Amino acid sequence: DADVTQTPRNRITKTGKRIMLECSQTKGHDRMYWYRQDPGLGLQLIYYSFDVKDINKGEISDGYSVSRQAQAKFSLSLESAIPNQTALYFCATTDRVNQPQHFGDGTRLSIL
Amino acid sequence: AQSVAQPEDQVNVAEGNPLTVKCTYSVSGNPYLFWYVQYPNRGLQFLLKYITGDNLVKGSYGFEAEFNKSQTSFHLKKPSALVSDSALYFCAVRDGSSYKLIFGSGTRLLVRP
């Protein structure tokens, strides 16, 4: 079983819809991250959380919100999806900031 | 501000030849440097990191990277490329005062048989 699981793996939806992407991890890490990947731009940080009560905005948080339901679960929401939010979304975890991050396999989101 | 540059969008090498994927960085303090690899339809996988110590870092799958402080570079290398090394490679940096990783734009490595 994967250490970091993202659901769904693929999603196609329409402009204006609310969407939730979910991430769960079995590594026992406190730190969790949501990234967006666009071709040629690398990964951009959307939100990060160092524990259940600590949530922080990243570089591109506008239009997104998150919920840390438990140590193992970190969800990303698009309240009203727009086409330029079409991208690959990745969740990652780590136990310390100077240790590698462990990534899920991503959610490919298309907004029509 | 932190930044990472991967100047090559794509690197092409023949199987068996050495490969280099370039990365330069800019940080305000001591750098923490990482290389990740991404295969199609998969998340990023950690290859190696430099925190402190020896400038030559060895990692997974026969990869290594050389930290050069004066040139602010952290190039990824492998003595003999395999076709299975073909993938997207990302360099990332964190400075000592930040909790965030900054990723480069990625370099696609294509190893031809």
Chai-1 contact restraints between the chains, C-beta under 6 A:
chainA,res_idxA,chainB,res_idxB,connection_type,confidence,min_distance_angstrom,max_distance_angstrom,comment,restraint_id
A,G40,B,S105,contact,1.0,0.0,6.0,A-B,restraint_1
A,G42,B,F103,contact,1.0,0.0,6.0,A-B,restraint_2
A,G42,B,G104,contact,1.0,0.0,6.0,A-B,restraint_3
A,G42,B,S105,contact,1.0,0.0,6.0,A-B,restraint_4
A,G42,B,G106,contact,1.0,0.0,6.0,A-B,restraint_5
A,L43,B,F103,contact,1.0,0.0,6.0,A-B,restraint_6
A,L45,B,K100,contact,1.0,0.0,6.0,A-B,restraint_7
A,F90,B,G43,contact,1.0,0.0,6.0,A-B,restraint_8
A,V97,B,Y99,contact,1.0,0.0,6.0,A-B,restraint_9
A,N98,B,Y32,contact,1.0,0.0,6.0,A-B,restraint_10
A,N98,B,I51,contact,1.0,0.0,6.0,A-B,restraint_11
A,P100,B,F46,contact,1.0,0.0,6.0,A-B,restraint_12
A,F103,B,G43,contact,1.0,0.0,6.0,A-B,restraint_13
A,F103,B,L44,contact,1.0,0.0,6.0,A-B,restraint_14
A,G104,B,G43,contact,1.0,0.0,6.0,A-B,restraint_15
A,D105,B,R42,contact,1.0,0.0,6.0,A-B,restraint_16
A,D105,B,G43,contact,1.0,0.0,6.0,A-B,restraint_17
A,G106,B,G43,contact,1.0,0.0,6.0,A-B,restraint_18
